[in-house]
Each structure stands twice: as C-alpha cells, then as structure tokens.
Amino acid sequence: MMSRAERTLVGDWWWTVDRAMLAGLATLMVTGLVLLMAGGPPAAERLGLSTFHFVSRQVLYLAPAVALMMAVSFLSVRHVRRLALLTYAIGMALVFAALQWGPEIKGAHRWISIAGIGLQPSEFVKPAFVVLAAWAFAEGARRRDMPGAFLALMLLPATIVPLILQPDFGQTMLITVVWCGLFFIAGLHWFWVLGLGSGGALGIGAAYRFLPHVRDRIERFLHKAMGDNGGKDGAKSVIDNFQTETAMEGFLRGGWFGAGPGEGVAKRRLPDAHTDFIFAVTGEEFGVIVCIALVALFAFIVLRGLLLAQRNEDTFCRLAAAGLVMMFGLQAAINMAVNVHLIPAKGMTLPFVSYGGSSLISLALGMGFLIALTRRRPRAEIADRLGPMRL
C-alpha cells in the first residue's frame, strides 16, 4: 500500500490520479476482450484464420496500448501539449502519405503500411487535434494579444480537408462536432452558434451533393427507414442495408437475456461482427441487459470525465478534458446508433471493444491525455501556469 508521504514518481501519480476513471477504463478493456471472444471467431474462420486470431491480436495490441496510456498519464500539462503537437504533425504527414501511396480499401485511401504494420493515421490525429484546439481557445481567452480563436478556426479546415479527400466523412463529422463543442465551452456568442450551425448544414448538403458515397449511404438509409423496398432503388437498399438488418435481427433474437455465449447467428452473417457491429453481437448473445450495462459503463466514463473537467481550475485542462471526453462518448454513441439503425453506417469502432490496432492505440493515447490533464496538482503548479502557456 502506498503512503501519501511517499515522495516518488509512482506515489505522487497514485494519489493525484482519478482512480474511479482508471477503474472504469480497465473494466471497459476487459469487457471488450470478453465480447470480442464472441464476435471475433466467425470473422476469423471466414478469412481462413485461426479461431481466436482477432482475440489474440487484440491482446497483443492491448499490452502496448495500456503501457502508452499509463506512460502518458504521468506527463505534465506542458508535456501533454508537446506530445499532442508532435503526434498531430506526424499524423497529418501520414494522412497525406496515405492519400498518395495508401491502398484503396472500400473506395478510400485511409490506411498506410509501415514496416508491414497497417495504420490509420486519422485515428491518431483526433486526440492530438482536441488538445491543440483546446490550447488555442484557452490561450486566446487568457491573452488579448494571442489570436487563439483564429488559430483554432484555421486548425479545423487544415485537419478535415485531407480527411474529406480520403474520403473519411465519419471522422470528419466527429472532429467537427467536437471542435464546435469546444468553441461553445470556450464561451462563443450565440451569433457564432447560429453561424456554425448554418455552416454545418451547408457542409452536410455539399457532402450529399458532391460526394457520391455520402449520398448513397444517406439515400439507402432513408429508403430503409421509410420501408421503400420497391423497384431498382428499393432492391439496392435491401442489399446495402444487409448489415443493419442483420444487426436488428440479432437484438430481437437475443431479447433481454440473450441466446447465450457462442449461440449467436447474426455474427456468422455480419462481415464486420468483430468491429463495427460487435454491439449487435453482444445484444444477441448476452441480451439487452448487458447492452444497457455497457452503455452505463460508457456513460460513467463520460460523466466522470466531464465532472473532472468542470472541477479543474485551469482553462486549458478544462477544455482539453471536456473535448477528449466528448470525442470518446460521441464515437461510442455513433457506433451503437448505427447498430440499432438510428443513423447511416459510419464504419466507426466501439471504443476499447471493437477489434482494431490503430483505434485501440489512439484511444489509449487520448485517455492517457485525459488522465494526465485531470490529475490533482498543487496550487503552486496551477499558479505557475497562469502566465503564457508555452507549447
């Protein structure tokens, strides 16, 4: 047992970190492995791989992810900003490299291979973008000679334009919504709220008009929602909505208490049962009760993070923590909403539950930032940061 009087790096970390947040994240990671054992084997067998290929790979990814999260959580506030800047610069460079040399997968250039390891650079850009945008907003509010709001405004298109070119509309929308949330928390005028809302509506309209894959997804979703199954477009809608239909059937088959571990049928028909639709597999095998418990776990982490952000006396830490929690919560909400057919398919993972190395490592980085920024620090250290915040 560590003593409060023990002045070591680990001792100081243990008594200043939010252990409830750590417990929530640890529970989510362990739960993710259990649920992946349900959704992973059928996908592996379809690809001719060993039964627990995706589970074992997830364990291999989880080890460095936990190590990264813990290491980042030890950083000071200034070092968090510097690591975010470095991550953002490298991530954006890799995004451009993926545009030029990355393989085309499902009509998009989002991946790049480094030393035989496939990476999705946009995943790593997300947490770094939140920290840098929070720094710009906070510095602009603190110093009149600092055009923080302008820098944050320029940071948004610099980040999302390359993502649109990939194209990656889901990540673009997620980053934009979180940026708007930061802008709102930073104290923007209602005039800007209306302006941003109008700009967002125009952006969605432009995406629908000029990006065929976005238009197709929206139209297929609306065709299914309105029950239009007649004619050529209706037939295409039925085919393209196969995954969401199968997911909904899985929820219905599972009921409140589930069909039992390994007894699911939907996972054998869903190509992305181990990634985008693992929530549906959970519903079928473990029941709606477990799905509600999983939602409650996500809600606990989000609400706990927002509470810690509200309590923080430092403007930058408050904004960055709120932004990281918003990104985490929105990503989870989008994935689960797709599974229950509330929104069109987005191809977004369920944090710490879906299979994926890039997603797991980037989420660990973001949560490491969050833990580091919400640690309780001496007032002397807070007072030292009241001057200009240097990167």
N, C-alpha and C positions, 0 to 999 in steps of 0.2 A: 504493500500500500504506500503510495507516495504522500509525503508530508508537504504541507503548504510552505514550510520553512526550507524545503529542499530547493536550493537555487541552481538548478540545472536546466538545460535547454528543454529536455523532455518534461521535467517537473513544471516549469513555467507554462509549457504548452498545455499540459493536462489540466491545470487549474484555471486556464483562461479560455479554453475551447468550450463550445456548447456541446455537451455530451449527449443531450437529447437529439440534436441534429445528427451526430455521429451514429447513434443507435438506430435512428430512422433509416439512414443511408445503408448501414450494414444489413439491416433487416431486408431492405429492398434488393440488395445484391444477392443475398442468399435465396430469397424468394424467386428472383429471376432465374437462378440456376435450376431450381426445382421445376419451374414452369417450362423452362427450355427442354428439360428432360421429357416433357410431354409433347412439345411441338417439334423438336429437332429430329428425332429418329426417322419419321416418314420422309421428310425432306432429304435427309442423307441417303436413305435407301433408293429414292427416285434418281439420285445422281450417281448411284453405284458406289457410294462411300460406306465406311463402317457405320454401324447403327448409331453410335454416340459420337460421331465425328464433330458435329457442331457443339455439343456439350463440352467435349474435351478442349476444343479450340477456344471456347468461351472462357474456360478455366485458365487457359494459357494467357488470354488477353486480360482476364480479371486480375491476375497477380501484378503485372506492371501498372495496371490502372489504379489499384489500391495503393501501391507504392508511390505513384505520382500524386495522387490525391493527398496522401499523408505528408509527402515532402513539400508540396505547395502550401499546405496549411500552416507550415512553420514560418513562411515568409513574412517579412514586414510589409506594411502597406506600400511603401515606395518600391520594394522589390516585386510586389504583385503587379504594379503598373509597368515596370520594366519588362517583366516576363510577358505580360499581355502585349506590349508593343512588339517584342521580338516574335512572339507567336503569330501576331497579325501580319507582320511583314513577310515571314516565311510562308504562312498560309496563303496569302494573296499571290505570292510568287508561284506557288504550286497550283493555285486555281488557274492562273494564266497558262502555266505549263500544261495543265490538263486540257485546256481549250485547244492548244496547239497540237499536242502529241498524245493526249489520252485516248484510250479506246472508246469507240461509240457503243454504249450499252443502253438499250431501250431508247434509242434516239437522242441520247445526251452524252456529253463529254464531262463527266463529273469525277472520274477516277484517274489516278496515275499510279504507276508501279515504280517503287524504289527498292532496289536490291531484292526484287521478287515479291515484295510485300505491297498489296494494293491499299491505297489510301484515298479517302475522300476529303480533300483539303478544306472544303467549305465547313465541315464539322468542327475543325479546329479554329476557324475564323470566328465562329459565333461567340464563344465566351470571351475571346480577346476583344472583339468589337464592343461588347457590352461594357467592359472595363474602360476602354478608351473613350467611348461616348460619355460614360459617367464622369470620367476625369474632365472632359471638355466642358460639360454642363456645370460641374462643380467649380471649376476654375473660373469660368465666366461669371458665375454668381458671386464669387469671392473677390474678384479683381475687375475693376471697371476698365482697365487698360488691356484686358485679355478678351479677344473675340471668341469666347468659348462656344456660344450658341452657333456662331458661324462655322467654326471648326466641326462641331457636331453635325451641322447641316451638310457640310461637304463630305463628311465621313460616310454618310448614308449612301449617296449615289456611287461613291468610289467603291463601296462594298457590294452593292446589289446589282450594279450593271454587269459586272463579269458573271454573276450568278444567273442573271437573266439570259446571257449569251450561251450558257452551257447547254440547255436551259435547266434551271432548277427553281421552279416557281414556288414550291413549298418552303424552301429555306429562305427565299426572298421575302415571302409574306411573313414568316416568323420573325426575321430580323427587323423588318419594317414595323411590325406591331410592337415589338419590344422597344424599339427606338422611340416610337410615339408615346409609349408608356413612360419612358424616362423623361421625355420632353414634358409630359403632363406633371410628373412628380417634381420636376425642377421648377415648376411654377409658371408655365406659359399662360398667356392671356387666352380668354375664350375665343378671341378672333383667330388665334392660331389653331385652336381646336377645330373650328369650322373649316379653316383653310386646309389643315391636314386631312380632315375627313373627306373634303371635296377632292383633294389630290389623290387620296387612296381610292375613291370611287372611280376617278378618271383612269388611274393605273390599272384597276381591275378591268375596266371597259376596254382599255388599249390592249391588255393581255388577251382578252377574249377576241378582239378584232384582229390582232396581228400575229398571235401565237396559236397555230393550229392545234397543238396538243392540249393547250389550256381550253380552247373552245370545245374540243371533242370531249374532254373529261366533264366539263360543265353540262354539255348537252346530254351526254349519256346519263349523268346523274339525274337531270331533270326529267328525262324520258322515263327512267325507272321510278322516280318519285311520283310522277303523275299516272303511272300504270299504263303508259303508252307502249304497247308491245306489238302494234300492228305495223305492217309494211316493212320496207327495207331498213329504215332507221330503227324501227322497233326491234327487228331481229338483231341488228348490230348492238343495240342497247342491252338485250338479254345476254349476248355473248360477252360483252365487255364488262358487264356488272356481275359476272360469274362469281368473283371472289367475295363481294359484299353479300350476294345472295346466299352463298355457302356459309359465310360467317353468321348471318342471321339464323340460318337453319341450325347451326351449331348451338347458338344460345337457346333456341327453342327446345332442342333435343336435350340439352343439359338441365334445363329447369332450375329450380332453386338449389338443389344439392348435387347436381352433376351426374354424369353417367359412370364416373369412376376413372381413376388414373389408367391410361392406356386404352380406354374403351371408346375414345372419340372416333368419329367417322370423318368429320369435316377436315381434319388435319391431313388426311390421306388424299384429299382433293384440292386443298389450297396450296398453290405453289410457294407462297410466302408465309406458310404457317409458323415458321421459326423467326420471322422478322416482323413484317407489317401486321400480321393477323394473329399474333400469339395471344392477344386478349380474347379473341373468339375461341381459340383452343382452350384457354383457361375456363371460359364460360361453359363449354360443352363438358369438359371432364371434371371440373371441380365445382361448377354451379355458380349461380348468380351471387350467392352469399360470399363466396371467395372473391368474386369480381368487385363487390361492394367493399370488402375489406382491403383489396388492393387500391381502389380509388381513395379510401380513407387514409391509407398509408401515404399516397402521393399528396393528399390534402394536408396531412400533418406536416410533411416536409416543407410544403409551400407556405403554410400559415406560420410555421415556426420561423422560417427564413424571413418572412415579412415582419414578424414581431421583432426579431433581432435587428432588422434593418431600421425599424421605427425607433428602437431604443438607442441606436448609435448616434453619438453627438457629432461625428464628422460627416460633412455633407457628401464627400466623395464616397465614403464607405456605405452611407445610407443609400445613395443612388445605385452604386455598383451591386450591392447585395440585393436590392429590390429587382434590378434588371436581370441578374443571374437567376433568381427565383422565378421571375416571370417567364424567362425562356424555358426553364426546366418544366414548369407547370403547363405552359402552353403546348410544348411538344408532347407531353403526356396526354393532354386533353385532345389534341388533334388526332393522335393515333387511336385513342379509344372512340372518338366520334366517328372516324372512318369505319371502325369495326362494327358499330351499331347503325351505320348508314345515315348519319346526320349530315355529313359533308362529303364531297367527292374524294376519291382516293388520292393520297398525297405522297405515299412512299416514305413516311416518317416513322422512325423507330420508337418503341416504348422505352423510355429511359431505364437503363440497367436491367431490363427484362428481355428485350429483343436481342437476337444474335447480331453481332457486328463489332469488329475491332475498332474501326475509326470512331464510331459512335460511342463505344464504351470508354475509350481513352479520352475523347474530347469532353464527355460528361464528367469524368473524373477530374479533369483539369478545371472545369467550371465549378464543380463542387469544392475543389481544393481552394480556388479563389474565394468562394463564399465562406468557407470555414475560416480562412485567414483573415478576411475582412470583418468578420463578426466576432472575433476573439475579444475578450475584455482586456483593455490595455490601460496602463497607468495614466492618470490625468496629465502628468508631465509630458508623456509622449503625444497625447492629443493636443496639448497646448503648443508643442513644437511644430505641429502640422498646421497651425493657424496662419502661418506665413504662406508664401507662394508654394504650390505643390509642384515640385520638380519631378519629372519622369526619371 
